[in-house]
Structures are given as structure tokens and as C-alpha cells.
Amino acid sequence: MPAVADTSRVRRVRRSEVEPFVTRDGSLIRELMHPDRHGCVGQSLAEATVEAGARTVLHRHRKSEEFYHILSGQGRMRLGDAVFTVIEGDTIAIPPGSAHNIEAVGEGELVFLCCCVPPYSHEDTELLEPGEGR
């Protein structure tokens, strides 16, 4: 017999109800799950969008490890000294302290999930080139 879920601890977020904002690196973010707002504990999950032809500012996170999972579009990822193409279905691990950015190449926007442990914070984001994103 399957275990009965404790529904008092269920955390559900509907994407359509999440207001997007622009992060320091310039991507448009919808925080789908974050401890500051949703009662989770040790990680955050966001959907990021980079417009066609745009890129995020080169940056790093001192503490957070990130995973990017590409949902749609095509991009060019810089991670440390490596530059490579990313496409739908790719997942990229970004170690803490690693310089990185991503550019939407092709005709459409680039959409990806971003998971951060510990959770994303503006304070943990160090820009490595002039200006804030967009």
C-alpha cells in the first residue's frame, strides 16, 4: 500500500503566478522555488530566459553550485576557459567560483532551468565585467 503524503508540507508554485525579474547578470528569472518565499530549505529553482541575440554578464557565485538545464533554444556557454554550444536537453554543472555566462544564439530566446545550492542570492553574484545585465 502506498504511503499517504503529508499534504500540510506540500509546496507548489504555478509558473503563471510567478512575476519575473531581472537578475544582476541580466537574465529574466521566474523563481519557481526559493527558501525566502516558498518554504523550501537548501536550494532554489528558477526558469531563466535570455532573449535572442542577448547574453548574460560574465559572473560567478562564490558559494552556489548551479545546474543549468536547457528547455528550449540554442546557446553559447562560457564556463571558465571553455566555450561550447548548448541545446535543448543539455544540463551543465557550474562549480562555485567559476566564471560563466550564456548567450542565446539563433532566432529564438533561450530558456533554461537554473538550480542553485545554496539558494541563489544577489549578494553571492560577482560581476566580472562592467555593467549589470540586459
Phi and psi in radians as a Rosetta constraint file:
Dihedral C 1 N 2 CA 2 C 2 CIRCULARHARMONIC -1.164 0.35
Dihedral N 2 CA 2 C 2 N 3 CIRCULARHARMONIC 2.595 0.35
Dihedral C 2 N 3 CA 3 C 3 CIRCULARHARMONIC -1.199 0.35
Dihedral N 3 CA 3 C 3 N 4 CIRCULARHARMONIC 2.571 0.35
Dihedral C 3 N 4 CA 4 C 4 CIRCULARHARMONIC -1.546 0.35
Dihedral N 4 CA 4 C 4 N 5 CIRCULARHARMONIC 2.248 0.35
Dihedral C 4 N 5 CA 5 C 5 CIRCULARHARMONIC -1.247 0.35
Dihedral N 5 CA 5 C 5 N 6 CIRCULARHARMONIC 2.502 0.35
Dihedral C 5 N 6 CA 6 C 6 CIRCULARHARMONIC -1.449 0.35
Dihedral N 6 CA 6 C 6 N 7 CIRCULARHARMONIC 1.663 0.35
Dihedral C 6 N 7 CA 7 C 7 CIRCULARHARMONIC -1.234 0.35
Dihedral N 7 CA 7 C 7 N 8 CIRCULARHARMONIC -0.205 0.35
Dihedral C 7 N 8 CA 8 C 8 CIRCULARHARMONIC -1.205 0.35
Dihedral N 8 CA 8 C 8 N 9 CIRCULARHARMONIC -0.306 0.35
Dihedral C 8 N 9 CA 9 C 9 CIRCULARHARMONIC -1.837 0.35
Dihedral N 9 CA 9 C 9 N 10 CIRCULARHARMONIC 0.093 0.35
Dihedral C 9 N 10 CA 10 C 10 CIRCULARHARMONIC -1.213 0.35
Dihedral N 10 CA 10 C 10 N 11 CIRCULARHARMONIC 2.279 0.35
Dihedral C 10 N 11 CA 11 C 11 CIRCULARHARMONIC -2.051 0.35
Dihedral N 11 CA 11 C 11 N 12 CIRCULARHARMONIC 1.986 0.35
Dihedral C 11 N 12 CA 12 C 12 CIRCULARHARMONIC -2.240 0.35
Dihedral N 12 CA 12 C 12 N 13 CIRCULARHARMONIC 2.339 0.35
Dihedral C 12 N 13 CA 13 C 13 CIRCULARHARMONIC -2.188 0.35
Dihedral N 13 CA 13 C 13 N 14 CIRCULARHARMONIC 2.304 0.35
Dihedral C 13 N 14 CA 14 C 14 CIRCULARHARMONIC -1.672 0.35
Dihedral N 14 CA 14 C 14 N 15 CIRCULARHARMONIC 2.161 0.35
Dihedral C 14 N 15 CA 15 C 15 CIRCULARHARMONIC -0.909 0.35
Dihedral N 15 CA 15 C 15 N 16 CIRCULARHARMONIC -0.718 0.35
Dihedral C 15 N 16 CA 16 C 16 CIRCULARHARMONIC -1.106 0.35
Dihedral N 16 CA 16 C 16 N 17 CIRCULARHARMONIC -0.292 0.35
Dihedral C 16 N 17 CA 17 C 17 CIRCULARHARMONIC -1.756 0.35
Dihedral N 17 CA 17 C 17 N 18 CIRCULARHARMONIC 0.028 0.35
Dihedral C 17 N 18 CA 18 C 18 CIRCULARHARMONIC -1.706 0.35
Dihedral N 18 CA 18 C 18 N 19 CIRCULARHARMONIC 2.133 0.35
Dihedral C 18 N 19 CA 19 C 19 CIRCULARHARMONIC -1.366 0.35
Dihedral N 19 CA 19 C 19 N 20 CIRCULARHARMONIC 2.216 0.35
Dihedral C 19 N 20 CA 20 C 20 CIRCULARHARMONIC -1.336 0.35
Dihedral N 20 CA 20 C 20 N 21 CIRCULARHARMONIC 2.762 0.35
Dihedral C 20 N 21 CA 21 C 21 CIRCULARHARMONIC -2.536 0.35
Dihedral N 21 CA 21 C 21 N 22 CIRCULARHARMONIC 2.849 0.35
Dihedral C 21 N 22 CA 22 C 22 CIRCULARHARMONIC -1.697 0.35
Dihedral N 22 CA 22 C 22 N 23 CIRCULARHARMONIC 2.227 0.35
Dihedral C 22 N 23 CA 23 C 23 CIRCULARHARMONIC -1.420 0.35
Dihedral N 23 CA 23 C 23 N 24 CIRCULARHARMONIC 3.033 0.35
Dihedral C 23 N 24 CA 24 C 24 CIRCULARHARMONIC -1.046 0.35
Dihedral N 24 CA 24 C 24 N 25 CIRCULARHARMONIC -0.537 0.35
Dihedral C 24 N 25 CA 25 C 25 CIRCULARHARMONIC -1.439 0.35
Dihedral N 25 CA 25 C 25 N 26 CIRCULARHARMONIC -0.137 0.35
Dihedral C 25 N 26 CA 26 C 26 CIRCULARHARMONIC 1.792 0.35
Dihedral N 26 CA 26 C 26 N 27 CIRCULARHARMONIC 0.005 0.35
Dihedral C 26 N 27 CA 27 C 27 CIRCULARHARMONIC -1.500 0.35
Dihedral N 27 CA 27 C 27 N 28 CIRCULARHARMONIC 2.615 0.35
Dihedral C 27 N 28 CA 28 C 28 CIRCULARHARMONIC -1.486 0.35
Dihedral N 28 CA 28 C 28 N 29 CIRCULARHARMONIC 2.134 0.35
Dihedral C 28 N 29 CA 29 C 29 CIRCULARHARMONIC -2.079 0.35
Dihedral N 29 CA 29 C 29 N 30 CIRCULARHARMONIC 2.440 0.35
Dihedral C 29 N 30 CA 30 C 30 CIRCULARHARMONIC -2.058 0.35
Dihedral N 30 CA 30 C 30 N 31 CIRCULARHARMONIC 1.950 0.35
Dihedral C 30 N 31 CA 31 C 31 CIRCULARHARMONIC -1.362 0.35
Dihedral N 31 CA 31 C 31 N 32 CIRCULARHARMONIC 1.903 0.35
Dihedral C 31 N 32 CA 32 C 32 CIRCULARHARMONIC -1.439 0.35
Dihedral N 32 CA 32 C 32 N 33 CIRCULARHARMONIC -0.485 0.35
Dihedral C 32 N 33 CA 33 C 33 CIRCULARHARMONIC -2.749 0.35
Dihedral N 33 CA 33 C 33 N 34 CIRCULARHARMONIC 2.152 0.35
Dihedral C 33 N 34 CA 34 C 34 CIRCULARHARMONIC -2.635 0.35
Dihedral N 34 CA 34 C 34 N 35 CIRCULARHARMONIC 2.406 0.35
Dihedral C 34 N 35 CA 35 C 35 CIRCULARHARMONIC -0.969 0.35
Dihedral N 35 CA 35 C 35 N 36 CIRCULARHARMONIC -0.584 0.35
Dihedral C 35 N 36 CA 36 C 36 CIRCULARHARMONIC -1.149 0.35
Dihedral N 36 CA 36 C 36 N 37 CIRCULARHARMONIC -0.370 0.35
Dihedral C 36 N 37 CA 37 C 37 CIRCULARHARMONIC -2.193 0.35
Dihedral N 37 CA 37 C 37 N 38 CIRCULARHARMONIC -0.387 0.35
Dihedral C 37 N 38 CA 38 C 38 CIRCULARHARMONIC -2.151 0.35
Dihedral N 38 CA 38 C 38 N 39 CIRCULARHARMONIC 0.062 0.35
Dihedral C 38 N 39 CA 39 C 39 CIRCULARHARMONIC 1.399 0.35
Dihedral N 39 CA 39 C 39 N 40 CIRCULARHARMONIC 0.085 0.35
Dihedral C 39 N 40 CA 40 C 40 CIRCULARHARMONIC -1.348 0.35
Dihedral N 40 CA 40 C 40 N 41 CIRCULARHARMONIC 3.092 0.35
Dihedral C 40 N 41 CA 41 C 41 CIRCULARHARMONIC -2.005 0.35
Dihedral N 41 CA 41 C 41 N 42 CIRCULARHARMONIC -1.087 0.35
Dihedral C 41 N 42 CA 42 C 42 CIRCULARHARMONIC -1.948 0.35
Dihedral N 42 CA 42 C 42 N 43 CIRCULARHARMONIC 0.090 0.35
Dihedral C 42 N 43 CA 43 C 43 CIRCULARHARMONIC -2.636 0.35
Dihedral N 43 CA 43 C 43 N 44 CIRCULARHARMONIC 2.938 0.35
Dihedral C 43 N 44 CA 44 C 44 CIRCULARHARMONIC -2.299 0.35
Dihedral N 44 CA 44 C 44 N 45 CIRCULARHARMONIC 2.692 0.35
Dihedral C 44 N 45 CA 45 C 45 CIRCULARHARMONIC -2.342 0.35
Dihedral N 45 CA 45 C 45 N 46 CIRCULARHARMONIC 2.236 0.35
Dihedral C 45 N 46 CA 46 C 46 CIRCULARHARMONIC -2.378 0.35
Dihedral N 46 CA 46 C 46 N 47 CIRCULARHARMONIC 2.713 0.35
Dihedral C 46 N 47 CA 47 C 47 CIRCULARHARMONIC -1.803 0.35
Dihedral N 47 CA 47 C 47 N 48 CIRCULARHARMONIC 2.213 0.35
Dihedral C 47 N 48 CA 48 C 48 CIRCULARHARMONIC -1.964 0.35
Dihedral N 48 CA 48 C 48 N 49 CIRCULARHARMONIC 2.523 0.35
Dihedral C 48 N 49 CA 49 C 49 CIRCULARHARMONIC -2.256 0.35
Dihedral N 49 CA 49 C 49 N 50 CIRCULARHARMONIC 2.281 0.35
Dihedral C 49 N 50 CA 50 C 50 CIRCULARHARMONIC -2.092 0.35
Dihedral N 50 CA 50 C 50 N 51 CIRCULARHARMONIC 2.142 0.35
Dihedral C 50 N 51 CA 51 C 51 CIRCULARHARMONIC -1.132 0.35
Dihedral N 51 CA 51 C 51 N 52 CIRCULARHARMONIC 2.654 0.35
Dihedral C 51 N 52 CA 52 C 52 CIRCULARHARMONIC -0.906 0.35
Dihedral N 52 CA 52 C 52 N 53 CIRCULARHARMONIC 2.266 0.35
Dihedral C 52 N 53 CA 53 C 53 CIRCULARHARMONIC 1.443 0.35
Dihedral N 53 CA 53 C 53 N 54 CIRCULARHARMONIC -0.125 0.35
Dihedral C 53 N 54 CA 54 C 54 CIRCULARHARMONIC -1.721 0.35
Dihedral N 54 CA 54 C 54 N 55 CIRCULARHARMONIC 2.896 0.35
Dihedral C 54 N 55 CA 55 C 55 CIRCULARHARMONIC -2.539 0.35
Dihedral N 55 CA 55 C 55 N 56 CIRCULARHARMONIC 2.789 0.35
Dihedral C 55 N 56 CA 56 C 56 CIRCULARHARMONIC -1.437 0.35
Dihedral N 56 CA 56 C 56 N 57 CIRCULARHARMONIC 2.775 0.35
Dihedral C 56 N 57 CA 57 C 57 CIRCULARHARMONIC -1.259 0.35
Dihedral N 57 CA 57 C 57 N 58 CIRCULARHARMONIC 2.424 0.35
Dihedral C 57 N 58 CA 58 C 58 CIRCULARHARMONIC -1.025 0.35
Dihedral N 58 CA 58 C 58 N 59 CIRCULARHARMONIC 2.242 0.35
Dihedral C 58 N 59 CA 59 C 59 CIRCULARHARMONIC -2.709 0.35
Dihedral N 59 CA 59 C 59 N 60 CIRCULARHARMONIC 3.072 0.35
Dihedral C 59 N 60 CA 60 C 60 CIRCULARHARMONIC -2.611 0.35
Dihedral N 60 CA 60 C 60 N 61 CIRCULARHARMONIC 2.833 0.35
Dihedral C 60 N 61 CA 61 C 61 CIRCULARHARMONIC -2.044 0.35
Dihedral N 61 CA 61 C 61 N 62 CIRCULARHARMONIC 2.187 0.35
Dihedral C 61 N 62 CA 62 C 62 CIRCULARHARMONIC -1.161 0.35
Dihedral N 62 CA 62 C 62 N 63 CIRCULARHARMONIC -0.667 0.35
Dihedral C 62 N 63 CA 63 C 63 CIRCULARHARMONIC -1.884 0.35
Dihedral N 63 CA 63 C 63 N 64 CIRCULARHARMONIC -0.675 0.35
Dihedral C 63 N 64 CA 64 C 64 CIRCULARHARMONIC -1.379 0.35
Dihedral N 64 CA 64 C 64 N 65 CIRCULARHARMONIC 2.356 0.35
Dihedral C 64 N 65 CA 65 C 65 CIRCULARHARMONIC -1.577 0.35
Dihedral N 65 CA 65 C 65 N 66 CIRCULARHARMONIC 2.425 0.35
Dihedral C 65 N 66 CA 66 C 66 CIRCULARHARMONIC -2.128 0.35
Dihedral N 66 CA 66 C 66 N 67 CIRCULARHARMONIC 2.622 0.35
Dihedral C 66 N 67 CA 67 C 67 CIRCULARHARMONIC -2.094 0.35
Dihedral N 67 CA 67 C 67 N 68 CIRCULARHARMONIC 2.280 0.35
Dihedral C 67 N 68 CA 68 C 68 CIRCULARHARMONIC -1.838 0.35
Dihedral N 68 CA 68 C 68 N 69 CIRCULARHARMONIC 2.301 0.35
Dihedral C 68 N 69 CA 69 C 69 CIRCULARHARMONIC -2.142 0.35
Dihedral N 69 CA 69 C 69 N 70 CIRCULARHARMONIC 2.041 0.35
Dihedral C 69 N 70 CA 70 C 70 CIRCULARHARMONIC -1.354 0.35
Dihedral N 70 CA 70 C 70 N 71 CIRCULARHARMONIC 2.109 0.35
Dihedral C 70 N 71 CA 71 C 71 CIRCULARHARMONIC -1.595 0.35
Dihedral N 71 CA 71 C 71 N 72 CIRCULARHARMONIC -0.712 0.35
Dihedral C 71 N 72 CA 72 C 72 CIRCULARHARMONIC -2.769 0.35
Dihedral N 72 CA 72 C 72 N 73 CIRCULARHARMONIC 2.744 0.35
Dihedral C 72 N 73 CA 73 C 73 CIRCULARHARMONIC 1.586 0.35
Dihedral N 73 CA 73 C 73 N 74 CIRCULARHARMONIC -3.073 0.35
Dihedral C 73 N 74 CA 74 C 74 CIRCULARHARMONIC -2.314 0.35
Dihedral N 74 CA 74 C 74 N 75 CIRCULARHARMONIC 2.492 0.35
Dihedral C 74 N 75 CA 75 C 75 CIRCULARHARMONIC -2.431 0.35
Dihedral N 75 CA 75 C 75 N 76 CIRCULARHARMONIC 2.965 0.35
Dihedral C 75 N 76 CA 76 C 76 CIRCULARHARMONIC -2.103 0.35
Dihedral N 76 CA 76 C 76 N 77 CIRCULARHARMONIC 2.093 0.35
Dihedral C 76 N 77 CA 77 C 77 CIRCULARHARMONIC -1.841 0.35
Dihedral N 77 CA 77 C 77 N 78 CIRCULARHARMONIC 2.354 0.35
Dihedral C 77 N 78 CA 78 C 78 CIRCULARHARMONIC -1.925 0.35
Dihedral N 78 CA 78 C 78 N 79 CIRCULARHARMONIC 2.210 0.35
Dihedral C 78 N 79 CA 79 C 79 CIRCULARHARMONIC -2.402 0.35
Dihedral N 79 CA 79 C 79 N 80 CIRCULARHARMONIC 1.841 0.35
Dihedral C 79 N 80 CA 80 C 80 CIRCULARHARMONIC 1.112 0.35
Dihedral N 80 CA 80 C 80 N 81 CIRCULARHARMONIC -2.207 0.35
Dihedral C 80 N 81 CA 81 C 81 CIRCULARHARMONIC -1.574 0.35
Dihedral N 81 CA 81 C 81 N 82 CIRCULARHARMONIC -0.124 0.35
Dihedral C 81 N 82 CA 82 C 82 CIRCULARHARMONIC -1.550 0.35
Dihedral N 82 CA 82 C 82 N 83 CIRCULARHARMONIC 2.463 0.35
Dihedral C 82 N 83 CA 83 C 83 CIRCULARHARMONIC -2.254 0.35
Dihedral N 83 CA 83 C 83 N 84 CIRCULARHARMONIC 2.227 0.35
Dihedral C 83 N 84 CA 84 C 84 CIRCULARHARMONIC -2.656 0.35
Dihedral N 84 CA 84 C 84 N 85 CIRCULARHARMONIC 2.798 0.35
Dihedral C 84 N 85 CA 85 C 85 CIRCULARHARMONIC -1.444 0.35
Dihedral N 85 CA 85 C 85 N 86 CIRCULARHARMONIC 2.470 0.35
Dihedral C 85 N 86 CA 86 C 86 CIRCULARHARMONIC -2.180 0.35
Dihedral N 86 CA 86 C 86 N 87 CIRCULARHARMONIC 2.510 0.35
Dihedral C 86 N 87 CA 87 C 87 CIRCULARHARMONIC -2.369 0.35
Dihedral N 87 CA 87 C 87 N 88 CIRCULARHARMONIC 2.974 0.35
Dihedral C 87 N 88 CA 88 C 88 CIRCULARHARMONIC -0.839 0.35
Dihedral N 88 CA 88 C 88 N 89 CIRCULARHARMONIC 2.272 0.35
Dihedral C 88 N 89 CA 89 C 89 CIRCULARHARMONIC 1.698 0.35
Dihedral N 89 CA 89 C 89 N 90 CIRCULARHARMONIC -0.262 0.35
Dihedral C 89 N 90 CA 90 C 90 CIRCULARHARMONIC -1.314 0.35
Dihedral N 90 CA 90 C 90 N 91 CIRCULARHARMONIC 2.549 0.35
Dihedral C 90 N 91 CA 91 C 91 CIRCULARHARMONIC -2.216 0.35
Dihedral N 91 CA 91 C 91 N 92 CIRCULARHARMONIC 2.310 0.35
Dihedral C 91 N 92 CA 92 C 92 CIRCULARHARMONIC -2.110 0.35
Dihedral N 92 CA 92 C 92 N 93 CIRCULARHARMONIC 2.283 0.35
Dihedral C 92 N 93 CA 93 C 93 CIRCULARHARMONIC -1.661 0.35
Dihedral N 93 CA 93 C 93 N 94 CIRCULARHARMONIC 2.251 0.35
Dihedral C 93 N 94 CA 94 C 94 CIRCULARHARMONIC -2.066 0.35
Dihedral N 94 CA 94 C 94 N 95 CIRCULARHARMONIC 1.828 0.35
Dihedral C 94 N 95 CA 95 C 95 CIRCULARHARMONIC -1.161 0.35
Dihedral N 95 CA 95 C 95 N 96 CIRCULARHARMONIC 2.676 0.35
Dihedral C 95 N 96 CA 96 C 96 CIRCULARHARMONIC -0.952 0.35
Dihedral N 96 CA 96 C 96 N 97 CIRCULARHARMONIC 2.461 0.35
Dihedral C 96 N 97 CA 97 C 97 CIRCULARHARMONIC 1.450 0.35
Dihedral N 97 CA 97 C 97 N 98 CIRCULARHARMONIC -0.024 0.35
Dihedral C 97 N 98 CA 98 C 98 CIRCULARHARMONIC -1.546 0.35
Dihedral N 98 CA 98 C 98 N 99 CIRCULARHARMONIC 2.208 0.35
Dihedral C 98 N 99 CA 99 C 99 CIRCULARHARMONIC -1.152 0.35
Dihedral N 99 CA 99 C 99 N 100 CIRCULARHARMONIC 2.361 0.35
Dihedral C 99 N 100 CA 100 C 100 CIRCULARHARMONIC -2.771 0.35
Dihedral N 100 CA 100 C 100 N 101 CIRCULARHARMONIC 2.739 0.35
Dihedral C 100 N 101 CA 101 C 101 CIRCULARHARMONIC -2.790 0.35
Dihedral N 101 CA 101 C 101 N 102 CIRCULARHARMONIC 2.984 0.35
Dihedral C 101 N 102 CA 102 C 102 CIRCULARHARMONIC -2.503 0.35
Dihedral N 102 CA 102 C 102 N 103 CIRCULARHARMONIC 2.500 0.35
Dihedral C 102 N 103 CA 103 C 103 CIRCULARHARMONIC -2.179 0.35
Dihedral N 103 CA 103 C 103 N 104 CIRCULARHARMONIC 2.408 0.35
Dihedral C 103 N 104 CA 104 C 104 CIRCULARHARMONIC -1.457 0.35
Dihedral N 104 CA 104 C 104 N 105 CIRCULARHARMONIC 2.051 0.35
Dihedral C 104 N 105 CA 105 C 105 CIRCULARHARMONIC -1.963 0.35
Dihedral N 105 CA 105 C 105 N 106 CIRCULARHARMONIC 2.741 0.35
Dihedral C 105 N 106 CA 106 C 106 CIRCULARHARMONIC 1.625 0.35
Dihedral N 106 CA 106 C 106 N 107 CIRCULARHARMONIC -2.881 0.35
Dihedral C 106 N 107 CA 107 C 107 CIRCULARHARMONIC -1.590 0.35
Dihedral N 107 CA 107 C 107 N 108 CIRCULARHARMONIC -0.394 0.35
Dihedral C 107 N 108 CA 108 C 108 CIRCULARHARMONIC -1.881 0.35
Dihedral N 108 CA 108 C 108 N 109 CIRCULARHARMONIC 3.007 0.35
Dihedral C 108 N 109 CA 109 C 109 CIRCULARHARMONIC -1.263 0.35
Dihedral N 109 CA 109 C 109 N 110 CIRCULARHARMONIC 2.802 0.35
Dihedral C 109 N 110 CA 110 C 110 CIRCULARHARMONIC -1.840 0.35
Dihedral N 110 CA 110 C 110 N 111 CIRCULARHARMONIC 2.189 0.35
Dihedral C 110 N 111 CA 111 C 111 CIRCULARHARMONIC -2.157 0.35
Dihedral N 111 CA 111 C 111 N 112 CIRCULARHARMONIC 2.286 0.35
Dihedral C 111 N 112 CA 112 C 112 CIRCULARHARMONIC -2.597 0.35
Dihedral N 112 CA 112 C 112 N 113 CIRCULARHARMONIC 2.725 0.35
Dihedral C 112 N 113 CA 113 C 113 CIRCULARHARMONIC -1.554 0.35
Dihedral N 113 CA 113 C 113 N 114 CIRCULARHARMONIC 2.526 0.35
Dihedral C 113 N 114 CA 114 C 114 CIRCULARHARMONIC -2.267 0.35
Dihedral N 114 CA 114 C 114 N 115 CIRCULARHARMONIC 2.019 0.35
Dihedral C 114 N 115 CA 115 C 115 CIRCULARHARMONIC -1.866 0.35
Dihedral N 115 CA 115 C 115 N 116 CIRCULARHARMONIC 2.270 0.35
Dihedral C 115 N 116 CA 116 C 116 CIRCULARHARMONIC -2.161 0.35
Dihedral N 116 CA 116 C 116 N 117 CIRCULARHARMONIC 2.337 0.35
Dihedral C 116 N 117 CA 117 C 117 CIRCULARHARMONIC -2.353 0.35
Dihedral N 117 CA 117 C 117 N 118 CIRCULARHARMONIC 2.076 0.35
Dihedral C 117 N 118 CA 118 C 118 CIRCULARHARMONIC -1.074 0.35
Dihedral N 118 CA 118 C 118 N 119 CIRCULARHARMONIC 2.984 0.35
Dihedral C 118 N 119 CA 119 C 119 CIRCULARHARMONIC -0.977 0.35
Dihedral N 119 CA 119 C 119 N 120 CIRCULARHARMONIC 2.654 0.35
Dihedral C 119 N 120 CA 120 C 120 CIRCULARHARMONIC -0.982 0.35
Dihedral N 120 CA 120 C 120 N 121 CIRCULARHARMONIC 2.453 0.35
Dihedral C 120 N 121 CA 121 C 121 CIRCULARHARMONIC -2.569 0.35
Dihedral N 121 CA 121 C 121 N 122 CIRCULARHARMONIC 2.540 0.35
Dihedral C 121 N 122 CA 122 C 122 CIRCULARHARMONIC -1.046 0.35
Dihedral N 122 CA 122 C 122 N 123 CIRCULARHARMONIC -0.641 0.35
Dihedral C 122 N 123 CA 123 C 123 CIRCULARHARMONIC -1.133 0.35
Dihedral N 123 CA 123 C 123 N 124 CIRCULARHARMONIC -0.439 0.35
Dihedral C 123 N 124 CA 124 C 124 CIRCULARHARMONIC -1.538 0.35
Dihedral N 124 CA 124 C 124 N 125 CIRCULARHARMONIC -0.024 0.35
Dihedral C 124 N 125 CA 125 C 125 CIRCULARHARMONIC -1.731 0.35
Dihedral N 125 CA 125 C 125 N 126 CIRCULARHARMONIC 2.048 0.35
Dihedral C 125 N 126 CA 126 C 126 CIRCULARHARMONIC -1.895 0.35
Dihedral N 126 CA 126 C 126 N 127 CIRCULARHARMONIC 2.043 0.35
Dihedral C 126 N 127 CA 127 C 127 CIRCULARHARMONIC -1.318 0.35
Dihedral N 127 CA 127 C 127 N 128 CIRCULARHARMONIC 2.379 0.35
Dihedral C 127 N 128 CA 128 C 128 CIRCULARHARMONIC -1.936 0.35
Dihedral N 128 CA 128 C 128 N 129 CIRCULARHARMONIC 0.132 0.35
Dihedral C 128 N 129 CA 129 C 129 CIRCULARHARMONIC -2.558 0.35
Dihedral N 129 CA 129 C 129 N 130 CIRCULARHARMONIC 2.839 0.35
Dihedral C 129 N 130 CA 130 C 130 CIRCULARHARMONIC -1.059 0.35
Dihedral N 130 CA 130 C 130 N 131 CIRCULARHARMONIC 2.596 0.35
Dihedral C 130 N 131 CA 131 C 131 CIRCULARHARMONIC 1.493 0.35
Dihedral N 131 CA 131 C 131 N 132 CIRCULARHARMONIC 2.764 0.35
Dihedral C 131 N 132 CA 132 C 132 CIRCULARHARMONIC -1.775 0.35
Dihedral N 132 CA 132 C 132 N 133 CIRCULARHARMONIC 2.793 0.35
Dihedral C 132 N 133 CA 133 C 133 CIRCULARHARMONIC -1.034 0.35
Dihedral N 133 CA 133 C 133 N 134 CIRCULARHARMONIC 2.947 0.35
